[in-house]
């Protein structure tokens, strides 16, 4: 079974990785929703940690399987003229 580094001393399965990421993302997003857009510093820190961990996971996936590249979804879609 493939494992991924969670930190310097610990490797976990992809399922465990996702379970650990969930509260880092879900809780802050829920709080932002409840506070009508205001964000607590602790929530910002959790989202920042989740972002860093996702970037590390993507690097690990691409390094282990060079033929598998993660597709960037923030690219602009082509606009049709006259729309």
NORCOR-V420058 format. One record per backbone hydrogen bond with DSSP energy under -0.5 kcal/mol. CO is the residue of the C=O (numbers start at 1). NH is the residue of the N-H. If there is no record, write none. Layout:
co nh
CO NH
CO NH
This chain:
co nh
2 14
4 12
7 10
10 6
10 7
12 4
13 17
14 18
15 19
16 20
17 21
18 22
19 23
20 24
21 24
21 25
22 25
22 26
23 27
25 29
26 30
27 31
28 32
29 33
30 34
31 35
32 37
33 36
35 38
40 44
41 45
42 46
43 47
44 48
45 49
46 50
47 51
48 52
49 53
50 54
51 55
52 56
53 57
54 58
55 59
56 60
57 61
58 62
59 63
60 64
61 65
65 68
67 69
80 83
